[in-house]
Amino acid sequence: MILTADGFHIVMTSHDQANIQLRPTLLAVSAALLLTAGLFRSIPTGIELALITLACIAALTATLGKTELKGTALLLLATALLLIIHTFCFSPFLGRSLVQAFYFFSATLIYICFDTAQKTASKQLESTYTVFLGFSILHAAALIALYLEKPIRVTGLMEDYSQASLLILFAFALNYSRLKSTRYFGAISLVLFIGFFTTFSRTANAILILFLVSLAWFEWRHGHIKHLVKTSIFALLSAILVYWYPKLINLAAVDRGGLSHFSTLNSRTIYWQSAWDAIKEKPFLGHGLGNFEWTGIKEARPFKAIHHVHNDYLQVWHDLGVIWFLALLLTLAWLGIKHLPMRTLFGSGHSESQLSEEGYFSWVLLCCLSLYMMINFALYSIPIQVAIILCLLKIRHAH
């Protein structure tokens, strides 16, 4: 490692050059380990941390000799370290807070490794996208089985069905440019859309509307009439297969969780009000990562096992204070403006059309993510963190 004026550079040796072809495979392994860590609700914390650690090791090994710790990378690592320092100083419950800080630190480290591979690996992370698509199909199949009420154990998959739906959406969009040129596009799209509709999630359906409108506009503008017709047919079939089922309508209208005396209300409004009350108590420093369960004591029963506010904007403010909340808003705005030049969105010609495709879907995913963060906890979910990493890479390297 060499220290220069613009940061740390890890010098690549001949041994590293010989292993450069392993990079895409190891990154796919890293993504698979992260997705596995977040796949099951009941996985022990120790096993989860071990899988995340192995994912970090795989990512670092994949980019050994090419990783450059400078500029954005140094800023990201410094931010992750500040999270850990904040946890030690202000969190009353260190155990859970340190685990959450480790999640963010690991995601930051892996983003840096993936970014390096995106610049140098010949396959441009295609194997990683394939792994991501495979996991999304697994989720879709499990959700379809649940919808059909087959005797299959799927209750341990994901901590939230709308999390699974967002994972499916990310996987579909990230692989769209490759799927549309294969004969499997129709079948895979149908599975993904049915899985998406069967998440019983108002959040999922709101995001799906945004995505379908954007997808239809994009395909029409680029003359993909065949794929536009297919997409419309798949969406219509999915709606017919799902929306006749009364259970979906009931679940979409009322939260029927453990909030017995709030059963006619949307429980999220209770979470948000409790979080806001806690924010007003410590608006500048926050209550520490992962401590919402203890600050929401005014409604003790509902919050006995609730760790998330179900609104990332409120949760970041609640956990870390107003400075981090403002930093989150500025980051989203910066990603949406800085890394999406207009030629990427409205390009013409074959080469620019491909750039437009990559950048456009990344931009749509960013919009979907921003909407999702208002109603759920994307930033606190490992699978969605992987999706965010890939989305950011698409935006960053779209031009």
C-alpha positions in Angstrom: 0.0 0.0 0.0 1.3 3.4 -1.0 0.2 6.7 0.5 0.0 9.5 -2.1 -1.4 13.0 -2.1 -4.8 11.8 -3.3 -5.1 8.8 -0.9 -4.1 5.2 -0.4 -3.3 3.0 -3.4 -2.9 -0.7 -3.2 -0.3 -1.7 -5.8 -1.2 -4.7 -7.9 1.4 -7.4 -8.2 1.9 -10.0 -10.9 0.2 -12.6 -8.6 -2.9 -10.3 -8.4 -2.9 -9.8 -12.2 -3.0 -13.6 -12.6 -6.1 -13.8 -10.4 -8.0 -10.9 -12.0 -10.3 -13.3 -13.9 -11.7 -14.5 -10.5 -13.1 -11.1 -9.7 -16.6 -11.4 -11.0 -17.1 -14.9 -9.5 -15.9 -13.8 -6.1 -18.1 -10.7 -6.2 -21.1 -13.0 -7.0 -20.2 -15.1 -4.0 -20.0 -12.0 -1.9 -23.5 -10.9 -3.0 -24.8 -14.4 -2.4 -23.5 -14.5 1.1 -25.1 -11.1 1.9 -28.4 -12.1 0.5 -28.3 -15.4 2.4 -27.6 -13.5 5.6 -30.8 -11.5 5.2 -32.9 -14.3 3.7 -34.4 -15.9 6.8 -36.1 -14.2 9.7 -34.9 -16.7 12.3 -31.2 -16.9 11.5 -29.1 -16.4 14.6 -27.2 -13.1 14.8 -23.8 -14.9 15.1 -24.4 -16.8 11.8 -25.6 -13.6 10.2 -22.5 -11.7 11.2 -20.3 -14.6 10.1 -21.9 -14.6 6.6 -21.5 -10.8 6.3 -17.8 -11.1 7.4 -17.2 -13.8 4.7 -18.9 -11.6 2.2 -16.5 -8.7 3.0 -13.5 -11.1 2.7 -14.7 -12.4 -0.7 -15.2 -8.8 -2.0 -11.8 -7.6 -0.7 -10.2 -10.7 -2.2 -11.9 -10.1 -5.6 -10.5 -6.6 -5.8 -7.1 -7.2 -4.2 -4.5 -5.1 -6.0 -7.0 -2.8 -7.6 -8.8 -1.1 -4.7 -8.1 2.6 -4.4 -9.0 4.2 -1.1 -9.3 7.8 -2.2 -12.0 10.4 -2.7 -15.5 8.9 -2.3 -14.1 5.7 -0.8 -12.4 7.5 2.0 -15.5 9.6 2.6 -17.7 6.5 2.8 -15.3 4.7 5.2 -15.1 7.8 7.4 -18.9 8.0 7.5 -19.1 4.3 8.6 -16.5 4.9 11.3 -18.4 7.9 12.5 -21.5 5.7 12.9 -19.5 3.4 15.2 -18.2 6.3 17.2 -21.7 7.7 17.5 -22.9 4.3 18.7 -20.3 4.1 21.5 -21.0 7.7 22.7 -24.8 7.9 22.6 -26.4 4.4 22.4 -27.7 3.1 25.7 -27.8 -0.5 24.2 -24.5 -1.2 22.6 -25.1 -4.7 21.5 -27.7 -4.2 18.9 -26.3 -0.8 17.9 -22.9 -2.2 17.2 -24.4 -4.9 15.0 -26.3 -2.4 13.0 -23.2 -0.2 12.7 -21.3 -3.3 11.4 -24.0 -3.8 8.8 -23.5 -0.2 7.4 -19.7 -0.5 7.6 -19.8 -3.8 5.7 -22.1 -2.4 3.0 -19.8 0.6 2.6 -16.7 -1.6 2.2 -18.4 -3.9 -0.3 -19.7 -1.0 -2.3 -16.1 0.2 -2.7 -15.0 -3.2 -3.8 -17.9 -3.6 -6.3 -17.1 -0.1 -7.6 -13.5 -1.1 -8.3 -14.6 -4.3 -10.1 -17.2 -2.4 -12.2 -14.3 -0.3 -13.6 -11.9 -3.2 -14.3 -13.8 -6.6 -14.6 -14.6 -7.6 -18.1 -18.0 -9.1 -17.3 -19.2 -5.9 -15.7 -20.7 -7.7 -12.7 -23.0 -9.8 -14.9 -22.5 -12.8 -12.7 -23.5 -10.8 -9.6 -26.7 -9.6 -11.3 -27.5 -13.2 -12.2 -27.1 -14.3 -8.6 -29.3 -11.4 -7.5 -31.9 -12.4 -10.1 -31.8 -16.0 -8.8 -32.5 -14.9 -5.2 -35.4 -12.8 -6.4 -36.9 -15.7 -8.3 -36.6 -17.8 -5.0 -38.5 -15.1 -3.2 -41.1 -14.9 -6.0 -41.6 -18.7 -5.9 -42.0 -18.7 -2.1 -44.6 -15.9 -2.3 -46.5 -17.6 -5.0 -46.5 -20.8 -2.9 -47.8 -18.8 0.0 -50.5 -17.3 -2.1 -51.7 -20.7 -3.3 -51.5 -21.9 0.3 -49.4 -24.9 -0.6 -47.9 -27.0 2.2 -44.5 -25.4 1.9 -42.6 -23.7 4.6 -42.0 -20.1 3.5 -42.8 -18.1 6.6 -39.1 -17.8 7.4 -38.3 -15.9 4.2 -37.6 -12.2 4.6 -38.7 -10.1 7.5 -41.3 -8.3 5.4 -43.1 -9.2 2.2 -42.7 -5.7 0.9 -38.9 -6.1 1.3 -39.1 -9.1 -0.9 -41.2 -7.2 -3.4 -38.6 -4.4 -3.7 -35.9 -7.1 -4.0 -37.8 -8.6 -7.0 -38.1 -5.2 -8.6 -34.4 -4.4 -8.3 -33.4 -7.7 -9.7 -35.8 -7.4 -12.7 -34.6 -3.9 -13.5 -30.9 -4.6 -13.1 -31.2 -7.6 -15.4 -33.7 -6.1 -17.9 -31.2 -5.3 -20.6 -30.0 -8.9 -20.7 -33.4 -10.6 -20.1 -35.1 -8.8 -23.0 -32.6 -10.4 -25.5 -33.3 -14.0 -24.3 -36.1 -16.4 -24.8 -36.6 -16.6 -21.1 -37.6 -13.0 -20.7 -41.4 -13.8 -20.9 -41.3 -16.6 -18.3 -39.0 -14.8 -15.9 -41.0 -11.6 -16.1 -44.3 -13.4 -15.4 -42.8 -15.1 -12.3 -41.4 -11.8 -11.1 -44.7 -9.9 -11.6 -46.8 -12.5 -10.0 -44.4 -12.7 -7.1 -44.5 -8.9 -6.8 -48.3 -8.7 -6.8 -48.6 -11.5 -4.2 -46.6 -9.6 -1.6 -49.9 -8.3 0.0 -48.2 -5.0 0.3 -49.6 -1.5 -0.3 -46.0 -0.3 -0.5 -45.2 -2.8 -3.2 -48.2 -1.9 -5.3 -47.5 1.8 -5.1 -43.9 1.3 -6.3 -45.1 -1.1 -9.0 -47.3 1.5 -10.5 -44.4 4.0 -10.7 -42.2 1.3 -12.2 -44.7 0.1 -14.8 -45.5 3.6 -16.0 -41.8 4.3 -16.3 -41.1 1.0 -18.0 -43.9 1.5 -20.5 -42.7 5.0 -21.4 -39.1 3.8 -21.8 -40.0 0.9 -24.1 -42.3 3.1 -26.2 -39.7 5.7 -26.6 -37.0 3.2 -27.7 -39.3 1.3 -30.0 -39.4 -1.9 -27.9 -43.1 -2.4 -28.9 -42.8 -6.2 -28.5 -41.6 -5.9 -25.0 -44.1 -3.2 -24.2 -46.9 -5.5 -25.2 -45.4 -8.4 -23.1 -45.0 -6.2 -20.1 -48.6 -5.0 -20.3 -49.9 -8.6 -20.7 -47.8 -9.8 -17.7 -49.1 -7.0 -15.5 -52.7 -7.7 -16.6 -52.4 -11.5 -16.0 -50.9 -10.9 -12.6 -53.7 -8.6 -11.6 -56.3 -11.1 -12.7 -54.6 -13.9 -10.9 -54.3 -12.0 -7.6 -56.9 -9.4 -7.1 -59.9 -11.6 -7.1 -58.6 -13.1 -3.8 -60.4 -11.4 -0.9 -57.6 -12.0 1.5 -55.4 -9.5 -0.4 -58.0 -6.8 -0.2 -58.4 -7.3 3.6 -54.7 -7.2 4.2 -54.3 -4.1 2.1 -57.0 -2.3 4.0 -56.1 -3.1 7.6 -53.0 -4.0 9.6 -54.0 -7.1 11.6 -50.8 -7.6 13.5 -50.3 -7.6 17.3 -51.9 -4.2 17.8 -55.2 -5.5 19.0 -56.6 -2.2 20.3 -55.4 -0.4 17.1 -56.6 -3.0 14.7 -58.7 -0.5 12.7 -55.8 1.9 12.2 -52.6 1.7 10.1 -50.0 0.7 12.7 -47.3 2.7 10.9 -48.9 6.0 11.9 -48.4 4.9 15.5 -44.8 4.1 14.9 -44.2 7.4 13.2 -45.9 9.4 16.0 -43.8 7.6 18.7 -40.6 8.2 16.7 -41.4 11.9 16.3 -42.0 12.2 20.0 -38.6 10.6 20.7 -37.0 12.8 18.1 -38.2 16.0 19.8 -36.5 14.8 23.0 -33.0 14.4 21.3 -33.2 16.1 17.9 -29.5 16.8 17.4 -27.7 13.6 18.7 -30.4 11.0 18.3 -31.0 7.9 20.5 -28.4 5.5 18.9 -28.7 2.9 16.2 -31.4 0.3 16.7 -32.9 1.7 19.9 -36.5 2.4 18.7 -37.8 -0.6 20.7 -36.9 1.3 24.0 -37.8 4.8 23.0 -41.3 3.8 21.9 -42.3 2.8 25.4 -45.4 5.1 25.5 -47.3 2.4 23.7 -45.5 -0.5 25.4 -47.4 -3.5 24.0 -47.3 -2.5 20.4 -43.6 -1.7 20.5 -42.4 -4.6 22.6 -40.7 -6.2 19.6 -40.7 -3.4 17.1 -37.1 -2.4 16.1 -37.9 -0.2 13.1 -39.9 3.0 12.6 -41.0 1.8 9.1 -39.8 5.1 7.7 -36.1 5.4 7.0 -36.1 9.2 7.1 -37.6 9.3 10.6 -35.5 6.4 11.7 -32.2 8.0 10.7 -33.2 11.2 12.5 -34.3 9.2 15.5 -31.1 7.1 15.6 -28.5 9.6 14.6 -29.8 13.1 14.8 -30.7 15.9 12.5 -27.3 16.2 10.8 -27.4 12.6 9.5 -31.0 13.1 8.5 -30.1 16.1 6.3 -27.1 14.2 5.0 -29.4 11.4 3.8 -31.6 13.9 2.0 -28.7 15.6 0.3 -27.2 12.2 -0.7 -30.4 11.2 -2.4 -30.7 14.5 -4.2 -27.0 14.4 -5.3 -27.4 10.8 -6.7 -30.5 11.8 -8.6 -28.9 14.9 -10.2 -25.2 14.6 -10.3 -24.9 11.0 -11.6 -27.7 11.0 -14.1 -26.8 13.3 -17.0 -29.6 14.1 -19.4 -27.9 12.4 -22.3 -28.1 9.1 -20.3 -31.8 9.5 -19.8 -32.7 10.8 -23.3 -29.8 9.4 -25.4 -30.2 8.5 -29.0 -28.3 6.1 -31.2 -27.3 2.5 -30.4 -24.4 3.2 -28.0 -26.2 6.0 -26.2 -29.4 4.0 -26.2 -27.7 1.3 -24.2 -26.3 4.0 -21.8 -29.9 5.3 -21.6 -31.2 1.9 -20.6 -28.7 1.4 -17.9 -29.0 4.9 -16.4 -32.7 5.1 -16.8 -33.5 2.0 -14.8 -31.1 3.1 -12.1 -32.9 6.4 -11.9 -36.3 4.7 -11.7 -34.9 2.4 -8.9 -33.7 5.4 -7.0 -37.2 7.0 -7.2 -38.8 3.7 -6.1 -36.3 3.4 -3.2 -37.0 7.0 -2.1 -40.7 6.2 -2.0 -40.2 2.9 -0.3 -38.0 4.5 2.4 -41.1 6.6 3.4 -43.1 3.5 4.4 -40.6 0.9 5.4 -36.9 0.3 6.4 -34.9 -0.3 3.3 -31.6 1.0 4.8 -31.8 -1.5 7.7 -32.3 -4.6 5.5 -29.2 -6.5 4.2 -30.8 -7.7 0.9 -32.0 -4.2 0.1 -28.5 -2.8 1.0 -27.1 -5.1 -1.7 -29.8 -3.8 -4.1 -28.9 -0.3 -3.3 -25.2 -1.0 -3.9 -25.9 -2.4 -7.4 -28.3 0.5 -8.1 -25.7 3.1 -7.2 -23.1 1.3 -9.4 -25.5 1.5 -12.3 -26.0 5.2 -11.8 -22.3 5.8 -11.2 -21.1 4.0 -14.3 -24.0 4.8 -16.7 -22.0 7.5 -18.5 
